[in-house]
């Protein structure tokens, strides 16, 4: 657990199973999340000799939250600078939602640093439905009431079966959000504005050279799989898979299936 000042911003990061010359997995968070969202996935990589890097983008929970909006290229540059300072020259990038969008920006602008790329439930452009969802979150974030905010966004991101099955856990998660500082919601607003203003990157996808796996939740209401299909069409030789009965938060809803997909893809394109 540490901070690195990149430019004028302190970025929070964690480096697990550190070792000189080891292959590296870089997890890239969804917009509302933090490094803890990848807890279930770290061990399967560290057990196989990989080091794992996690960090919060500026604006997220544990990093500083300068006034926004930002740009996706800034997130990409800050991630690459963090890697350089940690002596990591090439990595496997795995990103979900907002993190997948940062991953695409990294892969299109810094191809020499990308060994493989996995994108989960992300977009390279938006439509009016997605815009309205995010505008709704932004308006709710301005109220700065954690539990209300959580239940506003929950039906848009979780599959109905997951909502039913994990209701008790989700109720606890919602209540826990009441403990968040007001600055968390300020950061969220900056990130939503970044997404709404700057996510358009379809025209850059042809630049991505790294082996790429695109994963879509079959019933993702927030970022429907048509967006993943478009990404798969534009990235040369990309692989495209659909997770049945999954909403937007596949990393929680389909943990076992994703573990198999992520590990298999990384091992296929690794140096082990």
C-alpha positions, 0 to 999 in steps of 0.5 A: 500500500503506497502513494506515488505523486504523478504530476500534481496528483497522489495516486494510490497503488498496491503491488502484490508479489513483487519481484524483479523480472516477473510478468505483471497483471494490471487491474483497472477499476470500474468507475465507482470501485477501488482496488478492493474490487479485484480481491477475488482475482489476485491470488490465482495470478500471484500463485502462478508467479505473476506480480499484480498491480492495482491502483485507483485512478485520480478521482477514485476512492483512495487517490486524490480528486482534483477538479475535473473533468479529466481525459482518458489519455490522462488516466492512461499516461498516469498508469504508464508513468506508475509502471515506469516508476515500478520498473514494469516495462510491459504488462497484461491489462485487465479492465472492467467498465471505466477501467476497460476504457482506460485499457483501450486508451493505454493499448492504442497510445502505448502499444509497447507496454501492453502484452495483452488486454482484457476488456469487460463490459466497456464501451468506445462510444455512448448512446442516449440511453447510456448518457441518461443513466450516467446523468442520473448517477451524477445528479444523485451523487450531488446529493451525497447520500451513500445508501440512496446513491447505491440503490439508484445505480444498483438496478442498472448494473446488477442482473436481476438474479444477482439482486435476488441472490445477494440481496443481504450482501447488497443491503450491507454494501448500501449501508456501508456507503453512508460512511463515505466522505463527501469528497468521494462523491465529488470525485465521482462527479468528475469521473462521470463528466470525464466519461460523458465528455471523452469516452469516444474512442472507436476511431482509435481502436484499429491502433490496438496491436496487443492480443485482446479479449472482449467480454460482455454481460449478456444482459448488461443494461448499462452498457449493452453488448452491442458496444462490446460487439463494436469494439470486437469488430474494430480491434484487429483479431480480437476475441469476443465472449458473452457471459450468459445471465450477467449484468454489468458487474460481471466481476462479482456476478460471474466470478468463477467463469471470469477466473477461467477466462482471465487466467486462460487468456493471460497464460496463452499470451504470457511468457510462462 
